[in-house]
């Protein structure tokens, strides 16, 4: 290993849950499995939820892309779930990207989850259909 675990070393890892504090008082902890795809998935989740006002579950469920390696794979192309608009996929290919279509809800895109704590005390949860998790309340 080029950066093995030993005293004083800081080996690469992908343990990176995130916490967003939105201007309206909502607090959103979120994260995903997925190796080098984790920051990409986290950016997708936050952007869909906070900027584009998708529901939390829509943000988690929506189609994903992955540029680079993940889960021990040496593939560095652009993998895209086949649920994206075909025109988007074609435009990416025409721009010179090495696009690989993968199936809908493929677990190579990670297993994401998120909570939102609303200012009124309500907690909203979302689980990824790409995995066996669930969001439940009582």
DSSP file (Angstrom, degrees, kcal/mol; ACC not computed):
  #  RESIDUE AA STRUCTURE BP1 BP2  ACC     N-H-->O    O-->H-N    N-H-->O    O-->H-N    TCO  KAPPA ALPHA  PHI   PSI    X-CA   Y-CA   Z-CA
    1    1 A X    >         0   0    0      0, 0.0     3,-0.6     0, 0.0     0, 0.0   0.000 360.0 360.0 360.0 139.2    0.0    0.0    0.0
    2    2 A X  T 3   +     0   0    0      1,-0.3     2,-0.1     2,-0.0     0, 0.0   0.717 360.0  24.0 -76.7 -20.3    1.3    3.4   -0.9
    3    3 A X  T 3  S-     0   0    0      9,-0.1    -1,-0.3     6,-0.0     9,-0.2  -0.504  87.1-175.0-141.5  68.2   -0.1    5.0    2.3
    4    4 A X    <   -     0   0    0     -3,-0.6     2,-0.4     1,-0.1     7,-0.1  -0.184  35.6 -93.5 -70.3 158.9   -0.5    2.3    4.9
    5    5 A X        +     0   0    0      5,-0.1     2,-0.3     3,-0.0    -1,-0.1  -0.579  68.3 130.9 -69.9 123.1   -2.0    2.7    8.3
    6    6 A X    >   -     0   0    0     -2,-0.4     3,-2.1     3,-0.1     5,-0.1  -0.959  64.0 -61.3-165.7 161.9    0.7    3.4   10.8
    7    7 A X  T 3  S+     0   0    0     -2,-0.3     3,-0.1     1,-0.3     0, 0.0  -0.209 120.7  11.9 -53.9 135.3    1.4    6.0   13.6
    8    8 A X  T 3  S+     0   0    0      1,-0.3    -1,-0.3    -3,-0.0     2,-0.2   0.330 101.7 116.0  82.1  -7.3    1.5    9.5   12.4
    9    9 A X    <   -     0   0    0     -3,-2.1     2,-0.4    -5,-0.0    -1,-0.3  -0.593  55.2-150.2 -93.6 155.7    0.1    8.7    8.9
   10   10 A X        -     0   0    0     -2,-0.2     3,-0.1    -3,-0.1    -5,-0.1  -0.744  22.5-162.5-122.7  81.1   -3.1    9.9    7.5
   11   11 A X        -     0   0    0     -2,-0.4    -7,-0.1    -5,-0.1     2,-0.0  -0.282  29.4 -94.8 -67.0 150.5   -4.3    7.2    5.1
   12   12 A X        +     0   0    0     -9,-0.2     2,-0.3     2,-0.1    -1,-0.1  -0.354  54.1 163.7 -60.4 138.4   -6.9    7.9    2.5
   13   13 A X        -     0   0    0     -3,-0.1    -3,-0.0     2,-0.1    -1,-0.0  -0.963  38.5-141.9-149.5 166.6  -10.4    7.1    3.6
   14   14 A X        +     0   0    0     -2,-0.3     2,-1.1    24,-0.0    21,-0.1  -0.003  53.3 130.4-122.0  29.0  -13.9    7.9    2.4
   15   15 A X        +     0   0    0      1,-0.1    18,-0.1    18,-0.0    -2,-0.1  -0.726  28.6 141.8 -82.6 103.6  -15.7    8.2    5.8
   16   16 A X        +     0   0    0     -2,-1.1    16,-0.1    16,-0.3    -1,-0.1  -0.371  22.5 175.1-148.9  64.0  -17.4   11.5    5.2
   17   17 A X        -     0   0    0     14,-0.1     2,-0.3     1,-0.0    14,-0.2  -0.389  24.8-143.5 -64.3 153.8  -20.9   12.1    6.5
   18   18 A X  E     -A   30   0A   0     12,-3.1    12,-2.2     2,-0.0     2,-0.4  -0.813  13.7-159.0-120.2 159.4  -22.0   15.7    5.9
   19   19 A X  E     -A   29   0A   0     -2,-0.3     2,-0.5    10,-0.2    10,-0.2  -0.960   8.8-167.5-139.7 119.1  -24.2   18.2    7.8
   20   20 A X  E     -A   28   0A   0      8,-2.5     8,-3.1    -2,-0.4     2,-0.6  -0.911   7.8-160.6-109.1 133.7  -25.8   21.1    6.2
   21   21 A X  E     -A   27   0A   0     -2,-0.5     6,-0.2     6,-0.2     2,-0.1  -0.949  19.5-152.2-110.7 109.8  -27.4   24.0    8.1
   22   22 A X    >   -     0   0    0      4,-2.7     3,-2.2    -2,-0.6    -2,-0.0  -0.464  23.7-112.9 -85.8 155.3  -29.8   25.8    5.8
   23   23 A X  T 3  S+     0   0    0      1,-0.3    -1,-0.1    -2,-0.1    -2,-0.0   0.758 114.2  58.6 -59.2 -27.9  -30.7   29.5    6.2
   24   24 A X  T 3  S-     0   0    0      2,-0.1    -1,-0.3     1,-0.0    95,-0.2   0.379 125.1 -96.8 -86.3   6.1  -34.3   28.7    7.2
   25   25 A X  S <  S+     0   0    0     -3,-2.2    -2,-0.1     1,-0.3     2,-0.1   0.316  78.3 138.0  99.9  -8.4  -33.2   26.6   10.2
   26   26 A X        -     0   0    0     92,-0.1    -4,-2.7    -5,-0.1     2,-0.4  -0.446  38.6-154.3 -69.7 145.2  -33.3   23.2    8.7
   27   27 A X  E     -AB  21 117A   0     90,-1.9    90,-3.1    -6,-0.2     2,-0.5  -0.989   8.8-168.4-123.0 129.8  -30.5   20.9    9.6
   28   28 A X  E     -A   20   0A   0     -8,-3.1    -8,-2.5    -2,-0.4     2,-0.4  -0.887   8.2-173.7-127.1  99.9  -29.6   18.0    7.2
   29   29 A X  E     +A   19   0A   0     -2,-0.5    86,-2.4    86,-0.5     2,-0.3  -0.781  25.6 158.1 -84.5 137.1  -27.3   15.2    8.1
   30   30 A X  E     +AC  18 114A   0    -12,-2.2   -12,-3.1    -2,-0.4     2,-0.3  -0.988  10.3 153.2-155.7 159.1  -26.6   13.0    5.0
   31   31 A X  E     - C   0 113A   0     82,-2.1    82,-2.2    -2,-0.3     2,-0.3  -0.981  16.9-151.3-173.0 178.1  -24.2   10.5    3.6
   32   32 A X  E     - C   0 112A   0     -2,-0.3   -16,-0.3    80,-0.2    80,-0.2  -0.990  19.9-121.8-159.2 152.8  -23.6    7.6    1.4
   33   33 A X        +     0   0    0     78,-1.1    78,-0.3    -2,-0.3   -18,-0.0  -0.550  62.6 108.4 -81.6 164.5  -21.4    4.6    0.8
   34   34 A X    >   -     0   0    0     -2,-0.2     3,-2.4    76,-0.2     4,-0.2   0.615  65.3-125.0 139.0  20.7  -19.6    4.5   -2.5
   35   35 A X  G >  S-     0   0    0      1,-0.3     3,-2.0     2,-0.2     4,-0.3  -0.189  92.1  -0.3  55.4-133.1  -15.9    5.1   -2.4
   36   36 A X  G 3  S+     0   0    0     33,-0.3     4,-0.4     1,-0.3    -1,-0.3   0.610 128.2  68.5 -68.2 -10.5  -14.7    7.9   -4.6
   37   37 A X  G <> S+     0   0    0     -3,-2.4     4,-2.6     1,-0.2    -1,-0.3   0.587  75.2  90.4 -80.3 -10.2  -18.3    8.5   -5.7
   38   38 A X  H <> S+     0   0    0     -3,-2.0     4,-2.8     1,-0.2     5,-0.2   0.922  85.8  45.7 -56.7 -50.6  -19.3    9.7   -2.2
   39   39 A X  H  > S+     0   0    0     -4,-0.3     4,-2.0    -3,-0.3    -1,-0.2   0.856 113.3  52.0 -64.4 -29.9  -18.6   13.4   -2.7
   40   40 A X  H  > S+     0   0    0     -4,-0.4     4,-2.1     2,-0.2    -1,-0.2   0.935 112.2  44.7 -67.5 -45.6  -20.4   13.3   -6.0
   41   41 A X  H  X S+     0   0    0     -4,-2.6     4,-2.6     1,-0.2    -2,-0.2   0.903 112.2  52.2 -65.9 -40.6  -23.5   11.7   -4.5
   42   42 A X  H  X S+     0   0    0     -4,-2.8     4,-2.3    -5,-0.2     5,-0.2   0.901 109.2  50.0 -62.9 -39.3  -23.4   14.1   -1.6
   43   43 A X  H  X S+     0   0    0     -4,-2.0     4,-2.3    -5,-0.2     5,-0.2   0.901 110.6  50.6 -64.0 -40.0  -23.3   17.0   -4.0
   44   44 A X  H  X S+     0   0    0     -4,-2.1     4,-2.7     2,-0.2     5,-0.3   0.944 111.2  48.1 -61.1 -48.5  -26.3   15.6   -5.9
   45   45 A X  H  X S+     0   0    0     -4,-2.6     4,-2.3     1,-0.2     5,-0.3   0.942 115.1  42.9 -60.5 -50.8  -28.3   15.1   -2.7
   46   46 A X  H  X>S+     0   0    0     -4,-2.3     4,-2.9     1,-0.2     5,-0.7   0.912 115.6  49.1 -64.8 -42.5  -27.7   18.6   -1.3
   47   47 A X  I  X>S+     0   0    0     -4,-2.3     5,-2.0    -5,-0.2     4,-1.3   0.928 113.0  46.3 -63.7 -45.6  -28.2   20.3   -4.7
   48   48 A X  I  <5S+     0   0    0     -4,-2.7     6,-2.6    -5,-0.2    -1,-0.2   0.918 121.6  37.2 -63.4 -42.4  -31.4   18.5   -5.5
   49   49 A X  I  X5S+     0   0    0     -4,-2.3     4,-0.5    -5,-0.3    -2,-0.2   0.969 127.4  29.4 -76.1 -54.3  -32.9   19.2   -2.0
   50   50 A X  I  <5S+     0   0    0     -4,-2.9    -3,-0.2    -5,-0.3    -2,-0.1   0.868 131.6  28.7 -81.2 -37.6  -31.7   22.7   -1.1
   51   51 A X  I  <<S+     0   0    0     -4,-1.3    -3,-0.2    -5,-0.7    -4,-0.1   0.899 129.3  33.9 -90.9 -45.0  -31.4   24.3   -4.5
   52   52 A X  T  4<S-     0   0    0     -5,-2.0    -3,-0.2     2,-0.0    -2,-0.1   0.355  98.2-128.8 -98.2   6.5  -34.0   22.6   -6.6
   53   53 A X     <  +     0   0    0     -4,-0.5    -4,-0.2    -6,-0.3    -3,-0.1   0.741  47.9 160.1  57.6  29.0  -36.5   22.0   -3.8
   54   54 A X        -     0   0    0     -6,-2.6    -1,-0.2     1,-0.1    -2,-0.0  -0.472  49.6 -97.6 -72.0 153.8  -37.0   18.3   -4.5
   55   55 A X     >  -     0   0    0     -2,-0.1     4,-2.4     1,-0.1     5,-0.2  -0.297  36.8-108.0 -62.9 160.6  -38.4   16.3   -1.6
   56   56 A X  H  > S+     0   0    0      1,-0.2     4,-1.8     2,-0.2     5,-0.2   0.914 121.3  48.4 -59.6 -43.0  -35.7   14.6    0.5
   57   57 A X  H  > S+     0   0    0      1,-0.2     4,-2.7     2,-0.2    -1,-0.2   0.893 110.0  51.7 -66.7 -38.5  -36.8   11.2   -0.9
   58   58 A X  H  > S+     0   0    0      1,-0.2     4,-2.3     2,-0.2    -1,-0.2   0.909 108.0  52.9 -61.8 -40.7  -36.8   12.5   -4.5
   59   59 A X  H  < S+     0   0    0     -4,-2.4    -1,-0.2     1,-0.2    -2,-0.2   0.890 114.8  40.8 -62.2 -39.8  -33.3   13.8   -4.0
   60   60 A X  H  < S+     0   0    0     -4,-1.8    -2,-0.2    -5,-0.2    -1,-0.2   0.877 118.9  45.4 -75.0 -38.8  -32.1   10.4   -2.8
   61   61 A X  H  < S+     0   0    0     -4,-2.7    -2,-0.2    -5,-0.2    -3,-0.2   0.769  87.4 108.9 -79.0 -27.5  -34.0    8.4   -5.4
   62   62 A X  S  < S-     0   0    0     -4,-2.3   -17,-0.0    -5,-0.2   -18,-0.0   0.028  83.0 -81.3 -52.8 158.1  -33.2   10.5   -8.4
   63   63 A X        -     0   0    0     20,-0.1     2,-0.3     1,-0.1    -1,-0.1  -0.237  51.4-154.6 -63.1 150.3  -30.8    9.1  -11.1
   64   64 A X        -     0   0    0     -3,-0.1    17,-2.3    20,-0.0     2,-0.3  -0.814  12.3-153.1-125.7 162.8  -27.1    9.4  -10.4
   65   65 A X  E     -E   80   0B   0     -2,-0.3     2,-0.3    15,-0.2    15,-0.2  -0.873   6.3-158.6-125.6 163.5  -23.8    9.6  -12.3
   66   66 A X  E     -E   79   0B   0     13,-2.5    13,-3.0    -2,-0.3     2,-0.6  -0.924   1.4-165.3-147.2 118.6  -20.3    8.5  -11.2
   67   67 A X  E     -E   78   0B   0     -2,-0.3     2,-0.2    11,-0.2    11,-0.2  -0.922  61.8  -1.9-105.7 115.1  -17.1    9.8  -12.6
   68   68 A X  S    S-     0   0    0      9,-2.0     9,-0.1    -2,-0.6    11,-0.1  -0.631 100.3 -18.4 108.6-165.6  -14.1    7.7  -11.7
   69   69 A X        +     0   0    0     -2,-0.2     2,-0.3     7,-0.1   -33,-0.3  -0.347  53.8 161.3 -81.9 156.8  -13.4    4.7   -9.5
   70   70 A X    >   +     0   0    0      3,-0.4     3,-2.7   -34,-0.2     5,-0.2  -0.951  56.8  18.0-163.9 158.6  -15.5    3.2   -6.8
   71   71 A X  T 3  S-     0   0    0      1,-0.3     3,-0.1    -2,-0.3   -36,-0.0   0.791 129.6 -54.7  49.9  37.3  -15.9   -0.1   -4.9
   72   72 A X  T 3  S+     0   0    0      1,-0.3    -1,-0.3     2,-0.0     2,-0.2   0.462 101.9 138.5  81.0  -0.2  -12.5   -1.3   -5.9
   73   73 A X    <   -     0   0    0     -3,-2.7    -3,-0.4     1,-0.1    -1,-0.3  -0.540  47.8-152.4 -78.9 143.5  -13.2   -0.9   -9.6
   74   74 A X        +     0   0    0     -2,-0.2     2,-0.1    -5,-0.1    -1,-0.1   0.429  57.7 121.8 -93.1  -0.1  -10.4    0.5  -11.8
   75   75 A X        +     0   0    0     -5,-0.2    -5,-0.1     1,-0.1    -2,-0.1  -0.426  35.9 179.5 -64.3 132.1  -12.9    2.0  -14.3
   76   76 A X        +     0   0    0     -2,-0.1    -7,-0.1    -7,-0.1    -1,-0.1   0.178  42.3 109.3-120.3  16.2  -12.5    5.7  -14.6
   77   77 A X  S    S-     0   0    0     -9,-0.1    -9,-2.0   -10,-0.1     2,-0.8  -0.076  80.8 -86.2 -80.6-173.2  -15.2    6.5  -17.2
   78   78 A X  E     -Ef  67  99B   0     20,-2.4    22,-2.7   -11,-0.2     2,-0.4  -0.874  42.7-164.1 -99.1 109.1  -18.5    8.3  -16.6
   79   79 A X  E     -Ef  66 100B   0    -13,-3.0   -13,-2.5    -2,-0.8     2,-0.4  -0.801   8.8-176.1 -95.7 135.4  -21.2    5.9  -15.4
   80   80 A X  E     -Ef  65 101B   0     20,-2.3    22,-2.5    -2,-0.4   -15,-0.2  -0.996  28.8-116.6-134.2 132.5  -24.7    7.0  -15.7
   81   81 A X  E >   - f   0 102B   0    -17,-2.3     3,-1.6    -2,-0.4    22,-0.2  -0.427  30.9-120.7 -63.8 143.6  -27.9    5.3  -14.6
   82   82 A X  T 3  S+     0   0    0     20,-2.1    -1,-0.1     1,-0.3    22,-0.1   0.404 101.2  82.5 -71.5   5.2  -30.1    4.6  -17.6
   83   83 A X  T 3   +     0   0    0    -19,-0.1    -1,-0.3    20,-0.1   -20,-0.1   0.532  67.9 104.0 -85.8  -6.8  -33.0    6.8  -16.1
   84   84 A X  S <  S-     0   0    0     -3,-1.6     2,-0.1   -20,-0.1    -4,-0.0  -0.395  91.7 -85.7 -70.3 154.0  -31.4   10.0  -17.4
   85   85 A X    >>  -     0   0    0      1,-0.2     4,-1.7    -2,-0.1     3,-1.1  -0.392  34.8-130.7 -57.3 128.4  -32.9   11.6  -20.5
   86   86 A X  H 3> S+     0   0    0      1,-0.3     4,-2.5     2,-0.2     5,-0.2   0.806 107.1  61.1 -54.5 -30.3  -31.4   10.0  -23.6
   87   87 A X  H 3> S+     0   0    0      2,-0.2     4,-2.2     1,-0.2    -1,-0.3   0.865 103.3  49.9 -65.7 -35.1  -30.7   13.5  -25.0
   88   88 A X  H <> S+     0   0    0     -3,-1.1     4,-2.1     2,-0.2    -2,-0.2   0.924 111.2  48.5 -66.5 -44.8  -28.4   14.2  -22.0
   89   89 A X  H  X S+     0   0    0     -4,-1.7     4,-2.2     1,-0.2    -2,-0.2   0.920 112.5  48.1 -61.9 -44.6  -26.5   11.0  -22.5
   90   90 A X  H  X S+     0   0    0     -4,-2.5     4,-2.7     1,-0.2    -1,-0.2   0.897 109.5  52.8 -64.4 -40.5  -26.1   11.7  -26.2
   91   91 A X  H  X S+     0   0    0     -4,-2.2     4,-1.3     2,-0.2    -1,-0.2   0.888 108.9  50.2 -63.1 -38.7  -24.9   15.2  -25.5
   92   92 A X  H  <>S+     0   0    0     -4,-2.1     5,-2.2     2,-0.2    -1,-0.2   0.918 111.9  47.2 -65.1 -43.2  -22.3   13.9  -23.1
   93   93 A X  H ><5S+     0   0    0     -4,-2.2     3,-1.8     1,-0.2    -2,-0.2   0.919 110.2  52.5 -63.4 -43.0  -21.1   11.3  -25.6
   94   94 A X  H 3<5S+     0   0    0     -4,-2.7    -1,-0.2     1,-0.3    -2,-0.2   0.774 103.6  58.6 -64.4 -25.6  -20.9   14.0  -28.3
   95   95 A X  T 3<5S-     0   0    0     -4,-1.3    -1,-0.3    -5,-0.2    -2,-0.2   0.467 127.6 -99.8 -82.4  -1.4  -18.8   16.2  -26.0
   96   96 A X  T < 5S+     0   0    0     -3,-1.8    -3,-0.2     1,-0.3     2,-0.2   0.516  71.7 147.5 100.2   5.9  -16.3   13.3  -25.9
   97   97 A X      < -     0   0    0     -5,-2.2     2,-1.3     1,-0.1    -1,-0.3  -0.515  52.6-126.3 -76.4 142.3  -17.1   11.7  -22.6
   98   98 A X        -     0   0    0     -2,-0.2   -20,-2.4   -22,-0.1     2,-0.4  -0.732  40.0-169.6 -84.8  90.4  -16.6    7.9  -22.2
   99   99 A X  E     -f   78   0B   0     -2,-1.3     2,-0.5   -22,-0.2   -20,-0.2  -0.719  15.1-171.4 -94.1 130.2  -20.2    7.2  -21.0
  100  100 A X  E     -f   79   0B   0    -22,-2.7   -20,-2.3    -2,-0.4     2,-0.3  -0.980  16.5-143.0-118.3 118.0  -21.2    3.8  -19.7
  101  101 A X  E     -f   80   0B   0     -2,-0.5     2,-0.3   -22,-0.2   -20,-0.2  -0.632  20.9-174.4 -79.0 135.2  -24.9    3.2  -19.1
  102  102 A X  E     -f   81   0B   0    -22,-2.5   -20,-2.1    -2,-0.3     3,-0.1  -0.828  31.5 -80.5-123.0 167.3  -25.7    1.2  -16.0
  103  103 A X    >   -     0   0    0     -2,-0.3     3,-1.1   -22,-0.2   -20,-0.1  -0.085  53.9 -83.5 -66.4 163.1  -29.1   -0.1  -14.8
  104  104 A X  T 3  S+     0   0    0      1,-0.3    -1,-0.1   -23,-0.2   -41,-0.0  -0.432 112.6   6.2 -63.9 136.4  -31.7    1.8  -12.9
  105  105 A X  T 3  S+     0   0    0      1,-0.2     2,-0.3   -44,-0.1    -1,-0.3   0.843  85.1 178.0  59.0  38.7  -31.0    1.9   -9.1
  106  106 A X    X   -     0   0    0     -3,-1.1     3,-1.9     1,-0.1    -1,-0.2  -0.562  31.4-137.4 -74.0 131.7  -27.6    0.2   -9.4
  107  107 A X  G >  S+     0   0    0     -2,-0.3     3,-2.0     1,-0.3    -1,-0.1   0.619  95.0  81.7 -70.1 -10.2  -25.9   -0.1   -6.1
  108  108 A X  G 3  S+     0   0    0      1,-0.3    -1,-0.3   -38,-0.0   -71,-0.1   0.740  82.7  67.1 -62.2 -19.7  -22.5    0.9   -7.6
  109  109 A X  G <  S-     0   0    0     -3,-1.9    -1,-0.3     1,-0.3    -2,-0.2   0.360 116.0-108.1 -81.6   6.1  -24.0    4.5   -7.2
  110  110 A X    <   -     0   0    0     -3,-2.0     2,-0.5    20,-0.1    -1,-0.3  -0.173  23.0 -87.6  95.1 170.7  -23.8    4.1   -3.4
  111  111 A X        -     0   0    0    -78,-0.3   -78,-1.1    -3,-0.1     2,-0.2  -0.914  51.2-170.9-122.1  98.7  -26.3    3.7   -0.7
  112  112 A X  E     +C   32   0A   0     -2,-0.5    16,-1.2   -80,-0.2     2,-0.3  -0.528  11.9 175.5 -95.5 157.8  -27.4    7.1    0.5
  113  113 A X  E     -CD  31 127A   0    -82,-2.2   -82,-2.1    14,-0.2     2,-0.3  -0.978   3.3-179.0-153.8 154.3  -29.5    8.3    3.4
  114  114 A X  E     -CD  30 126A   0     12,-1.9    12,-2.3    -2,-0.3     2,-0.3  -0.996  12.1-162.7-155.0 152.6  -30.5   11.6    4.8
  115  115 A X  E     - D   0 125A   0    -86,-2.4   -86,-0.5    -2,-0.3     2,-0.4  -0.957   7.0-158.6-128.9 151.4  -32.5   13.3    7.6
  116  116 A X  E     - D   0 124A   0      8,-2.6     8,-2.9    -2,-0.3     2,-0.7  -0.983   5.1-156.3-131.3 124.6  -33.8   16.8    7.8
  117  117 A X  E     -BD  27 123A   0    -90,-3.1   -90,-1.9    -2,-0.4     6,-0.2  -0.885  19.3-151.7 -97.9 111.7  -34.6   18.3   11.2
  118  118 A X    >   -     0   0    0      4,-3.2     3,-2.4    -2,-0.7   -92,-0.1  -0.484  24.7-112.2 -83.6 153.9  -37.1   21.1   10.5
  119  119 A X  T 3  S+     0   0    0      1,-0.3    -1,-0.1   -95,-0.2   -94,-0.1   0.766 116.6  60.7 -57.6 -26.3  -37.4   24.1   12.8
  120  120 A X  T 3  S-     0   0    0      2,-0.1    -1,-0.3     1,-0.1     3,-0.1   0.434 123.4-103.1 -81.5   2.2  -40.8   23.0   14.0
  121  121 A X  S <  S+     0   0    0     -3,-2.4    -2,-0.1     1,-0.3     2,-0.1   0.231  77.2 136.5  97.8 -14.0  -39.3   19.7   15.4
  122  122 A X        -     0   0    0     -5,-0.1    -4,-3.2     1,-0.0     2,-0.5  -0.438  41.8-151.3 -67.6 140.0  -40.4   17.4   12.6
  123  123 A X  E     -D  117   0A   0     -6,-0.2     2,-0.4    -2,-0.1    -6,-0.2  -0.970   8.5-163.8-115.3 124.9  -37.7   15.0   11.3
  124  124 A X  E     -D  116   0A   0     -8,-2.9    -8,-2.6    -2,-0.5     2,-0.3  -0.858   8.7-168.6-106.4 139.4  -37.9   13.9    7.7
  125  125 A X  E     -D  115   0A   0     -2,-0.4     2,-0.3   -10,-0.2   -10,-0.2  -0.935  10.2-170.9-131.1 154.9  -36.0   10.9    6.5
  126  126 A X  E     -D  114   0A   0    -12,-2.3   -12,-1.9    -2,-0.3     2,-0.3  -0.997   4.5-163.9-143.6 139.9  -35.1    9.3    3.2
  127  127 A X  E     -D  113   0A   0     -2,-0.3     2,-0.4   -14,-0.2   -14,-0.2  -0.904  28.4-106.6-123.7 153.0  -33.5    5.9    2.3
  128  128 A X    >   -     0   0    0    -16,-1.2     3,-1.6    -2,-0.3     5,-0.4  -0.631  10.4-150.7 -84.0 125.6  -32.0    4.8   -0.9
  129  129 A X  T 3  S+     0   0    0     -2,-0.4    -1,-0.1     1,-0.3   -22,-0.1   0.589  94.0  74.8 -68.5  -7.3  -33.9    2.3   -3.0
  130  130 A X  T 3  S+     0   0    0    -24,-0.1    -1,-0.3   -20,-0.1     2,-0.2   0.490 105.3  31.9 -79.2  -3.0  -30.4    1.1   -4.2
  131  131 A X  S <  S-     0   0    0     -3,-1.6    -4,-0.0   -19,-0.1   -19,-0.0  -0.734  92.0 -98.7-140.5-172.9  -29.9   -0.6   -0.9
  132  132 A X  S    S+     0   0    0     -2,-0.2    -3,-0.1     2,-0.0   -21,-0.0   0.178  77.5 117.5-102.0  17.8  -31.9   -2.4    1.9
  133  133 A X        -     0   0    0     -5,-0.4     2,-0.3   -21,-0.1    -6,-0.1  -0.186  42.7-163.1 -77.4 174.3  -32.2    0.6    4.2
  134  134 A X        -     0   0    0     -8,-0.1     2,-0.5     2,-0.1    -8,-0.1  -0.986  18.5-137.1-154.0 154.3  -35.3    2.3    5.4
  135  135 A X        +     0   0    0     -2,-0.3     2,-0.3   -10,-0.1    -8,-0.1  -0.983  36.1 166.4-113.7 123.2  -36.4    5.6    7.0
  136  136 A X        -     0   0    0     -2,-0.5     2,-0.3   -10,-0.1    -2,-0.1  -0.957  13.7-171.3-138.2 153.8  -39.0    5.0    9.7
  137  137 A X              0   0    0     -2,-0.3   -13,-0.0     1,-0.1    -2,-0.0  -0.852 360.0 360.0-136.3 172.2  -40.5    7.1   12.5
  138  138 A X              0   0    0     -2,-0.3    -1,-0.1     0, 0.0    -2,-0.0   0.301 360.0 360.0-144.4 360.0  -42.8    6.7   15.5
